[in-house]
Amino acid sequence: MNQRRILNKLLILILLFSIGCTTSKSSLKGNKGGEFEFNPVYQFAHLTSDTTGLYLRFKSDELLYMRSSEAAEFVANVRVKLIQKTGVKSDTLSFEFHPPQQQEIGFWEKEIRLYQPVDSSKSVNCMYELEIQDVNRNVKCLFTEQVNKAKQPNIFDLHLFSKHTKLRITTQLGSIHGLLKGDTIEMLMPRFPEDSTLLLRFAELKELPNLPPPAFSNNSPSIPDTAAYSALNIDYNHGVFSFAVPNNALMIRDEQTLLYFLPSFGDFPYSTQFKDLVGPMRYIMSKSEYEQLSTSPDPYTYFCNFWRDCGGSDEKAKQLIAIYFQRVTTANQLYSALVPGWRTDRGMIYTVYGKPTRIESNSSTERWQYGDENLPGSFAFVFRKKEHPYTNRIFILNRDALYRNSWESAVNSWRSGRVYRE
């Protein structure tokens, strides 16, 4: 599923390679999406002390519409299966919807209300297994998420919307359709009275720090501190917070912890615009190559030529692009904190080396093992948790000059058209 999703998300580049890197970007714009995509978006968000909402969104042109007779209207058939686990208790819920064809709207949305109570003495954790199926096409997506409901506000209490599109900003990583610079974000917290929500702090990252240095470097990565953020101007009216979309990153926190982090706008954590593809190239490009890509009057062609040179053919280049930027997406999903996940130490290692053979972790460290440690050629990376006033998700790589050979081997593998550790 992940491989197919990133291939869809990179459709513009795939089409570009298919016709020899000669078609303009604007002429390909209308090809994004298509009848074979199925990428439902979901979000769990609390409504009351007893109720949690499951919000679903589908692109209208991703559903297959059929009719039972010539006189009937065309409708889709969406089936949702939800397994809700609380402690030892497990409940299975099923829902079926038949949205009519509505291409002029562009999206179809649905709210499902679930019973998830919280009492005055403890938090409630629910594990949800979610299966969403387009029955007419016989395709489905599977998701798993742990949803916490506590006495105090948390990420699942924030209901954020784009004022421009009226669409809900979904997922903890801020994936959204149609959020643009100059737009306004509106936020509600329906589970809490107005006076309790005033404990929230809103800030934006002034500028993104430099990319982390390679594993063999003597330098340390730049971590944004409290001075790197500035307070956002917030309007508050009858329980609704309003603020402008920040340029680099949005952070919402209470007095103790980070509640929400939106590293970007657009389709984050996916890389669907060309500007989002440039930064991660630095890990496998030389400094001079990256400067040429960044300053070229035609960076799009430079990007195409680089991957074609790596792969030796257009077809191989397509495969390399899809896999490389799937890793970027996964890094964004797993490791984003104060910066997008691919810009962190763990995200850098994951992008270049891929998924570790084994991960060992405790309260202060993570150890990523590549290969069987009893065999020649195996190696491991150790990350140490860094204390930070805004988040506990920062892990710093223990850099060592001994990593130079493995780093160069991994980079050269990509540049020779071979997916490293895949």
Backbone torsions as a table, in degrees:
resi	resn	phi	psi	omega
1	MET	NA	-44.3	-178.7
2	ASN	-63.4	-41.7	-179.8
3	GLN	-63.5	-42.7	-180.0
4	ARG	-65.9	-37.3	-178.8
5	ARG	-64.8	-46.1	-177.7
6	ILE	-69.2	-31.8	175.0
7	LEU	-62.2	-40.6	176.8
8	ASN	-64.7	-44.5	-177.2
9	LYS	-65.6	-25.4	179.4
10	LEU	-101.9	26.0	-175.2
11	LEU	-58.7	-36.9	-179.5
12	ILE	-58.5	-46.2	-179.2
13	LEU	-69.8	-35.9	179.4
14	ILE	-63.4	-44.3	177.8
15	LEU	-64.1	-38.1	-179.9
16	LEU	-59.9	-45.2	179.1
17	PHE	-67.8	-32.7	-177.5
18	SER	-63.7	-27.0	-178.4
19	ILE	-112.3	21.1	168.9
20	GLY	85.3	21.9	175.6
21	CYS	61.4	37.1	-178.6
22	THR	-117.4	-18.9	-177.2
23	THR	-80.2	142.5	-179.0
24	SER	-71.0	155.9	179.5
25	LYS	-63.4	-39.2	-176.7
26	SER	-64.3	-33.9	-178.6
27	SER	-73.0	-15.9	-179.9
28	LEU	-96.3	-7.1	-171.7
29	LYS	-56.9	-40.3	-176.1
30	GLY	-71.7	-8.7	-178.2
31	ASN	-87.3	-8.1	179.3
32	LYS	-66.7	141.3	-173.5
33	GLY	86.7	-164.1	177.9
34	GLY	139.7	170.3	-170.0
35	GLU	-69.0	-15.8	-176.9
36	PHE	-101.7	2.6	175.7
37	GLU	-84.3	148.3	171.0
38	PHE	-150.3	94.4	-175.5
39	ASN	-128.0	70.6	178.6
40	PRO	-63.4	146.3	177.7
41	VAL	-110.5	138.9	-178.8
42	TYR	-136.3	161.1	174.3
43	GLN	-155.4	137.1	169.1
44	PHE	-97.5	131.3	179.6
45	ALA	-148.6	131.2	-176.4
46	HIS	-73.4	143.6	179.7
47	LEU	-113.3	-46.6	178.7
48	THR	-138.8	-177.2	178.1
49	SER	-66.1	-19.3	-179.0
50	ASP	-113.0	-10.2	-169.6
51	THR	-126.3	135.6	173.8
52	THR	-123.9	135.6	179.8
53	GLY	-95.4	137.4	168.8
54	LEU	-105.4	116.7	-176.3
55	TYR	-107.3	127.3	-178.4
56	LEU	-116.9	142.8	175.1
57	ARG	-138.6	136.2	179.1
58	PHE	-128.4	141.3	167.4
59	LYS	-71.2	132.6	-176.4
60	SER	-59.5	-37.0	-176.3
61	ASP	-82.3	3.4	174.7
62	GLU	-95.5	-7.9	178.9
63	LEU	-97.8	146.8	177.1
64	LEU	-96.4	125.2	-176.8
65	TYR	-104.1	135.8	179.1
66	MET	-136.8	164.7	176.5
67	ARG	-135.0	149.6	-175.3
68	SER	-79.7	-21.4	179.0
69	SER	-156.4	171.0	-179.2
70	GLU	-64.8	-26.5	-178.7
71	ALA	-85.6	-16.2	-176.9
72	ALA	-83.3	158.7	177.4
73	GLU	-84.2	157.5	176.6
74	PHE	-75.0	129.6	178.9
75	VAL	-137.2	153.6	172.0
76	ALA	-90.3	169.5	177.9
77	ASN	-132.9	100.1	-177.7
78	VAL	-107.6	125.5	-179.9
79	ARG	-115.6	131.9	-179.5
80	VAL	-121.3	124.5	175.6
81	LYS	-115.7	128.3	-175.3
82	LEU	-129.8	122.6	173.5
83	ILE	-104.5	118.9	-177.6
84	GLN	-109.7	117.8	-177.6
85	LYS	-115.5	120.6	175.9
86	THR	-126.0	107.9	-175.1
87	GLY	63.3	-124.0	179.7
88	VAL	-92.8	-6.4	-177.8
89	LYS	-87.6	138.3	179.8
90	SER	-136.1	129.8	177.8
91	ASP	-125.0	139.5	177.1
92	THR	-112.3	125.6	-179.0
93	LEU	-119.3	141.7	179.1
94	SER	-129.5	140.5	179.6
95	PHE	-138.0	148.0	177.6
96	GLU	-137.8	133.0	-176.5
97	PHE	-129.5	151.2	-178.4
98	HIS	-130.4	72.3	-178.7
99	PRO	-68.8	138.7	176.9
100	PRO	-75.1	162.6	178.2
101	GLN	-67.7	125.1	-175.1
102	GLN	-145.3	62.1	-174.6
103	GLN	-62.9	-27.5	-177.2
104	GLU	-67.1	-22.8	179.4
105	ILE	-84.1	-38.3	178.4
106	GLY	93.6	-27.6	-178.3
107	PHE	-138.9	152.7	171.2
108	TRP	-124.7	129.6	-176.9
109	GLU	-124.0	151.2	-179.8
110	LYS	-145.6	138.5	174.0
111	GLU	-109.0	130.8	173.5
112	ILE	-117.8	125.4	-178.4
113	ARG	-95.7	129.7	-176.0
114	LEU	-118.4	149.9	178.5
115	TYR	-89.4	112.6	175.9
116	GLN	-142.3	89.3	-174.6
117	PRO	-80.1	158.2	171.4
118	VAL	-133.5	135.6	178.7
119	ASP	-100.4	-178.0	-172.9
120	SER	-79.7	-8.5	-172.3
121	SER	-107.6	-19.4	-175.0
122	LYS	-155.9	164.1	175.6
123	SER	-81.8	162.7	177.1
124	VAL	-124.1	125.4	176.4
125	ASN	-108.3	128.2	175.0
126	CYS	-117.9	133.8	172.2
127	MET	-101.5	123.4	-178.8
128	TYR	-110.6	130.6	169.1
129	GLU	-109.3	117.5	-170.5
130	LEU	-116.9	126.2	175.7
131	GLU	-120.6	121.8	-179.4
132	ILE	-118.4	125.9	-172.4
133	GLN	-129.9	134.6	165.8
134	ASP	-91.0	100.7	-172.5
135	VAL	-65.1	-38.7	-177.4
136	ASN	-61.4	-35.6	-179.5
137	ARG	-97.7	-13.0	-178.4
138	ASN	61.5	50.4	172.4
139	VAL	-127.4	150.9	-178.9
140	LYS	-149.8	160.1	176.8
141	CYS	-125.1	145.8	-179.8
142	LEU	-119.4	136.2	179.6
143	PHE	-137.1	152.1	174.0
144	THR	-134.0	134.7	179.0
145	GLU	-152.6	137.6	173.9
146	GLN	-94.1	125.9	-175.5
147	VAL	-115.3	120.4	-178.0
148	ASN	-102.4	136.1	173.3
149	LYS	-124.3	118.4	-175.6
150	ALA	-125.3	176.1	179.2
151	LYS	-67.9	-32.0	-179.8
152	GLN	-98.9	158.1	179.4
153	PRO	-60.6	145.0	171.4
154	ASN	-139.7	-171.7	-175.1
155	ILE	-55.7	-32.7	-175.7
156	PHE	-79.9	-1.1	176.2
157	ASP	-95.9	-7.8	-176.0
158	LEU	-90.6	120.3	175.3
159	HIS	-109.5	105.9	-176.6
160	LEU	-111.3	142.7	-177.9
161	PHE	-137.2	151.1	168.5
162	SER	-83.2	123.9	178.8
163	LYS	-66.8	-30.9	-177.7
164	HIS	-71.7	-49.2	-175.7
165	THR	-95.9	-14.8	-175.7
166	LYS	68.4	10.0	-178.9
167	LEU	-89.2	150.1	179.6
168	ARG	-75.6	136.2	171.8
169	ILE	-81.6	119.5	-169.5
170	THR	-113.1	158.3	178.4
171	THR	70.4	156.5	-177.8
172	GLN	-66.0	-20.8	-179.4
173	LEU	-95.6	6.0	171.4
174	GLY	84.1	21.1	177.6
175	SER	-63.1	132.2	-176.4
176	ILE	-152.6	151.5	172.6
177	HIS	-102.6	120.5	170.3
178	GLY	92.0	9.5	177.4
179	LEU	-83.3	121.5	-173.4
180	LEU	-128.0	160.6	172.9
181	LYS	-59.9	140.0	-177.2
182	GLY	92.3	-13.5	177.5
183	ASP	-77.3	169.2	176.3
184	THR	-118.6	136.2	175.6
185	ILE	-96.8	132.5	174.4
186	GLU	-112.9	136.8	-176.2
187	MET	-131.9	136.7	175.4
188	LEU	-124.9	156.3	174.4
189	MET	-134.5	79.0	-170.3
190	PRO	-64.9	-18.6	-177.0
191	ARG	-80.0	-12.0	-173.1
192	PHE	-125.5	145.8	175.4
193	PRO	-67.4	163.5	-173.3
194	GLU	-59.9	-37.8	-174.3
195	ASP	-66.2	-31.8	-178.8
196	SER	-74.7	-29.5	-178.4
197	THR	-71.7	-16.7	-177.7
198	LEU	-71.0	-7.2	176.1
199	LEU	-75.8	-8.3	-177.8
200	LEU	-74.8	150.3	176.2
201	ARG	-121.3	136.3	180.0
202	PHE	-118.7	132.6	-178.6
203	ALA	-147.3	159.9	175.7
204	GLU	-126.8	147.9	178.1
205	LEU	-77.3	125.7	-175.8
206	LYS	-65.3	-45.0	176.5
207	GLU	-156.9	151.5	179.5
208	LEU	-72.7	139.0	177.3
209	PRO	-71.8	171.0	176.7
210	ASN	-62.7	158.0	176.0
211	LEU	-65.2	152.1	179.2
212	PRO	-64.4	142.5	176.8
213	PRO	-69.3	160.0	-178.0
214	PRO	-63.5	167.8	-172.2
215	ALA	-62.1	-26.3	-176.2
216	PHE	-93.4	1.2	-174.9
217	SER	-73.5	156.9	172.8
218	ASN	-89.0	-6.1	-177.3
219	ASN	-88.0	161.7	177.9
220	SER	-110.5	153.2	179.7
221	PRO	-71.6	154.6	176.5
222	SER	-86.1	123.4	180.0
223	ILE	-110.9	123.1	178.9
224	PRO	-59.0	130.6	175.6
225	ASP	-103.7	-172.5	-177.0
226	THR	-61.5	-29.6	-179.8
227	ALA	-71.9	-16.6	-179.2
228	ALA	-77.7	-11.2	-179.4
229	TYR	-111.0	145.3	174.4
230	SER	-123.2	149.7	-177.2
231	ALA	-67.6	139.7	176.1
232	LEU	-84.9	146.7	172.3
233	ASN	-77.3	119.7	-173.9
234	ILE	-116.4	133.2	168.7
235	ASP	-101.0	137.6	-178.4
236	TYR	-131.2	124.1	-176.5
237	ASN	-148.8	113.0	176.1
238	HIS	52.2	49.3	174.8
239	GLY	84.2	2.6	-179.3
240	VAL	-113.6	122.4	172.9
241	PHE	-90.0	139.3	177.1
242	SER	-133.2	135.3	178.9
243	PHE	-158.2	155.0	-177.3
244	ALA	-73.7	150.0	175.4
245	VAL	-63.8	124.7	-179.4
246	PRO	-72.9	161.6	-178.2
247	ASN	-74.4	-39.3	-173.6
248	ASN	-113.1	-52.0	-177.6
249	ALA	-161.5	146.3	176.3
250	LEU	-108.7	139.7	175.4
251	MET	-131.7	131.0	174.5
252	ILE	-120.7	127.9	-178.2
253	ARG	-143.3	161.7	169.8
254	ASP	-101.3	-160.7	-175.6
255	GLU	-74.2	-11.3	-174.2
256	GLN	-120.5	-29.6	-170.8
257	THR	-152.1	160.8	174.8
258	LEU	-74.0	127.7	178.5
259	LEU	-99.2	-37.2	-171.1
260	TYR	-150.4	138.8	177.5
261	PHE	-137.9	121.7	179.7
262	LEU	-115.7	98.1	-172.9
263	PRO	-74.6	-12.6	-171.6
264	SER	-159.7	-171.5	172.0
265	PHE	-133.1	176.3	-175.0
266	GLY	88.3	-130.8	-174.7
267	ASP	-106.5	22.7	176.5
268	PHE	-51.2	137.4	15.0
269	PRO	-88.1	6.4	-179.6
270	TYR	-82.8	156.5	176.4
271	SER	-104.8	94.6	-173.7
272	THR	-115.6	-7.4	176.6
273	GLN	-115.6	149.7	-174.5
274	PHE	-58.8	-37.1	-179.3
275	LYS	-61.0	-27.6	179.5
276	ASP	-77.1	-14.7	-178.5
277	LEU	-89.0	-17.0	-172.7
278	VAL	-72.6	-51.5	-173.7
279	GLY	-53.7	-50.7	-177.5
280	PRO	-63.0	-14.1	179.9
281	MET	-67.9	-20.2	-176.7
282	ARG	-60.8	-28.5	-177.5
283	TYR	-66.6	-27.0	-178.5
284	ILE	-118.2	3.0	175.5
285	MET	-104.0	152.6	170.7
286	SER	-72.5	167.3	179.9
287	LYS	-60.3	-43.5	-178.7
288	SER	-67.4	-38.9	178.2
289	GLU	-63.5	-42.7	-178.6
290	TYR	-67.2	-37.7	177.1
291	GLU	-64.4	-38.3	177.4
292	GLN	-65.6	-41.4	177.7
293	LEU	-62.5	-41.7	-175.3
294	SER	-73.6	-28.3	-175.1
295	THR	-110.0	-4.2	-177.5
296	SER	-61.6	141.4	174.1
297	PRO	-66.5	-17.6	177.4
298	ASP	-134.5	70.0	-176.8
299	PRO	-62.9	-27.7	-179.4
300	TYR	-60.7	-47.0	179.4
301	THR	-67.6	-39.4	178.6
302	TYR	-60.0	-43.7	178.0
303	PHE	-59.1	-47.1	-179.6
304	CYS	-61.1	-45.1	-177.3
305	ASN	-66.0	-36.0	178.7
306	PHE	-61.0	-48.9	-177.5
307	TRP	-70.4	-32.7	177.2
308	ARG	-67.6	-38.1	176.6
309	ASP	-64.5	-37.0	178.1
310	CYS	-65.6	-47.0	-173.8
311	GLY	-84.2	-25.0	-178.3
312	GLY	85.4	-9.7	179.1
313	SER	-159.1	162.3	178.3
314	ASP	-64.2	-41.2	-177.5
315	GLU	-63.5	-44.3	179.2
316	LYS	-67.7	-36.4	177.6
317	ALA	-60.5	-41.2	177.7
318	LYS	-59.3	-42.8	-179.5
319	GLN	-65.1	-42.7	-179.7
320	LEU	-64.4	-44.1	179.1
321	ILE	-59.7	-47.2	-176.7
322	ALA	-60.9	-44.3	-176.8
323	ILE	-72.6	-42.4	-178.2
324	TYR	-61.3	-45.9	-176.4
325	PHE	-82.8	-15.2	166.3
326	GLN	-65.4	-38.2	176.8
327	ARG	-65.5	-38.8	176.0
328	VAL	-60.5	-44.7	178.6
329	THR	-60.6	-46.7	179.9
330	THR	-61.7	-41.1	177.5
331	ALA	-61.5	-39.8	177.3
332	ASN	-63.9	-39.1	-178.4
333	GLN	-70.0	-35.4	-172.0
334	LEU	-96.4	-30.5	-165.9
335	TYR	-123.1	4.2	178.7
336	SER	-63.8	137.8	175.6
337	ALA	-145.5	-92.1	177.0
338	LEU	-89.1	-13.6	175.0
339	VAL	-139.0	164.1	175.7
340	PRO	-55.2	146.7	-171.4
341	GLY	-56.5	-35.9	-177.4
342	TRP	-69.1	-16.1	-179.2
343	ARG	-92.1	3.2	178.5
344	THR	-94.7	168.7	177.7
345	ASP	-59.9	-48.5	-179.3
346	ARG	-64.3	-39.1	178.7
347	GLY	-65.2	-38.3	177.6
348	MET	-61.9	-48.6	-179.3
349	ILE	-63.7	-42.3	-179.9
350	TYR	-63.0	-41.5	-178.5
351	THR	-64.1	-43.6	-175.8
352	VAL	-80.1	-42.6	-171.7
353	TYR	-100.6	-20.1	-177.1
354	GLY	87.1	-169.1	-176.7
355	LYS	-69.5	132.6	178.8
356	PRO	-66.0	155.8	173.6
357	THR	-65.0	-37.2	-178.9
358	ARG	-154.9	144.4	175.7
359	ILE	-121.9	126.9	174.8
360	GLU	-114.1	130.2	-175.9
361	SER	-139.9	153.5	170.7
362	ASN	-140.8	-163.3	-173.8
363	SER	-68.2	-18.4	-174.1
364	SER	-126.1	-13.6	-176.9
365	THR	-141.2	160.2	167.5
366	GLU	-130.9	136.7	177.2
367	ARG	-119.3	120.3	-179.7
368	TRP	-103.8	115.8	179.8
369	GLN	-98.4	130.2	174.8
370	TYR	-114.5	117.6	-176.7
371	GLY	83.4	169.3	176.6
372	ASP	-73.6	120.0	-174.2
373	GLU	-64.1	-11.9	178.0
374	ASN	-89.6	-3.0	-177.3
375	LEU	-111.6	151.0	177.0
376	PRO	-60.6	146.9	177.9
377	GLY	90.9	-8.9	178.5
378	SER	-80.6	157.1	178.8
379	PHE	-159.1	169.0	-177.3
380	ALA	-143.5	150.2	173.5
381	PHE	-114.6	140.4	178.1
382	VAL	-117.1	129.2	177.8
383	PHE	-115.2	137.1	179.7
384	ARG	-114.2	134.5	-179.7
385	LYS	-67.8	135.7	178.7
386	LYS	-108.2	129.9	177.5
387	GLU	-68.1	137.0	-179.6
388	HIS	-150.0	142.1	-177.3
389	PRO	-67.9	-17.2	-174.9
390	TYR	-103.7	-23.3	-174.2
391	THR	-159.1	155.1	175.4
392	ASN	-109.9	22.4	-175.9
393	ARG	-106.0	15.8	-179.6
394	ILE	-96.6	122.8	177.3
395	PHE	-125.2	128.4	-176.8
396	ILE	-104.7	131.6	179.7
397	LEU	-71.8	135.4	169.4
398	ASN	-76.5	97.7	-176.2
399	ARG	-77.3	150.1	-177.4
400	ASP	-154.6	138.2	179.0
401	ALA	-60.1	-22.6	-179.5
402	LEU	-67.8	-14.8	178.7
403	TYR	-79.9	-6.0	-174.4
404	ARG	-58.0	-44.8	-177.8
405	ASN	-62.8	-44.8	-179.1
406	SER	-68.1	-37.2	178.2
407	TRP	-62.9	-49.1	-179.4
408	GLU	-64.3	-35.5	177.0
409	SER	-64.0	-42.5	-179.8
410	ALA	-66.1	-45.2	179.9
411	VAL	-64.4	-45.4	179.9
412	ASN	-64.0	-30.3	176.8
413	SER	-62.5	-48.3	176.6
414	TRP	-58.4	-45.0	-174.9
415	ARG	-71.7	-14.6	176.7
416	SER	-99.1	7.3	176.6
417	GLY	85.0	16.0	179.9
418	ARG	-115.8	126.8	179.2
419	VAL	-70.6	122.3	-175.9
420	TYR	-74.1	128.0	176.3
421	ARG	59.5	33.3	-179.6
422	GLU	-110.3	NA	NA
